[in-house]
Amino acid sequence: MAGAAPPARAWQRMLSGRRLDLLDPSPLDVEIEDVALGLSRVARWNGQTVGEHGFSVAQHSLLVVDLVGGEAPPGLRLAALLHDASEYVTSDLITPFKAAIGDVYKALEKRVEAAVFLRFGLPAHPPAQWMRRIKEADHVAAFLEATQLAGFTEAEARRIFGFRGEAPACRLVAQAPETAREAYLKRFRALERLVRVRGLGLPERARAASA
């Protein structure tokens, strides 16, 4: 139709040169360097945290891997590291804002997440028991961040995040973006090597489904 406006741009150009289509993301357009850079510069809690730097999604992801534990299967730990990787393009919206936007944001987030998982050798939809374990670690991480960095009282954080256990003994300090980026890449490469040597460690039912 003459004079019709061109379609709105739905892709983002990365510093690697890749163009990721946000509506139909391809695993081939996902690079770990882009993911690490983006996540190291996206602040949790909308930046409303103590310290010289914002507490980045990259740091949060590393914390979740630590909380999942070193005894977990390599694939589970890799999925934990990448569980918020979609936020390198969608950013980290606080939970109340996500609820207000609704299913549109969640659907986009899930498409990017699936592309990231596939790019790095994971199932597009990892086993439910893995995702439950990651979610549990995510809730503990949120509690620790809320009470140590974001100004929540312990009682308030326990009520909001549903955390009832004993908080792990760790002290969180927000890092400079470059430090967080390097730490994220280092952990990714270590887990990638471990997966190559030991495999993902998928549960038996999940292995059968993927065979």
Rosetta blueprint (number, residue, H / E / L):
1 M L
2 A L
3 G L
4 A L
5 A L
6 P L
7 P L
8 A L
9 R L
10 A L
11 W E
12 Q E
13 R E
14 M L
15 L L
16 S L
17 G L
18 R L
19 R E
20 L E
21 D E
22 L L
23 L L
24 D L
25 P L
26 S L
27 P H
28 L H
29 D H
30 V L
31 E L
32 I H
33 E H
34 D H
35 V H
36 A H
37 L H
38 G H
39 L H
40 S H
41 R H
42 V L
43 A E
44 R H
45 W H
46 N H
47 G H
48 Q L
49 T L
50 V L
51 G L
52 E L
53 H L
54 G L
55 F L
56 S E
57 V H
58 A H
59 Q H
60 H H
61 S H
62 L H
63 L H
64 V H
65 V H
66 D H
67 L H
68 V H
69 G L
70 G L
71 E L
72 A L
73 P L
74 P H
75 G H
76 L H
77 R H
78 L H
79 A H
80 A H
81 L H
82 L L
83 H L
84 D L
85 A L
86 S L
87 E H
88 Y H
89 V H
90 T H
91 S L
92 D L
93 L L
94 I L
95 T H
96 P H
97 F H
98 K H
99 A H
100 A H
101 I H
102 G L
103 D H
104 V H
105 Y H
106 K H
107 A H
108 L H
109 E H
110 K H
111 R H
112 V H
113 E H
114 A H
115 A H
116 V H
117 F H
118 L H
119 R H
120 F L
121 G L
122 L L
123 P L
124 A L
125 H L
126 P L
127 P L
128 A H
129 Q H
130 W H
131 M H
132 R H
133 R H
134 I H
135 K H
136 E H
137 A H
138 D H
139 H H
140 V H
141 A H
142 A H
143 F H
144 L H
145 E H
146 A H
147 T H
148 Q H
149 L L
150 A L
151 G L
152 F L
153 T L
154 E H
155 A H
156 E H
157 A H
158 R H
159 R H
160 I H
161 F H
162 G L
163 F L
164 R L
165 G L
166 E L
167 A L
168 P L
169 A L
170 C L
171 R L
172 L L
173 V L
174 A L
175 Q L
176 A L
177 P H
178 E H
179 T H
180 A H
181 R H
182 E H
183 A H
184 Y H
185 L H
186 K H
187 R H
188 F H
189 R H
190 A H
191 L H
192 E H
193 R H
194 L H
195 V H
196 R H
197 V H
198 R H
199 G L
200 L L
201 G L
202 L L
203 P L
204 E H
205 R H
206 A H
207 R H
208 A H
209 A H
210 S H
211 A L
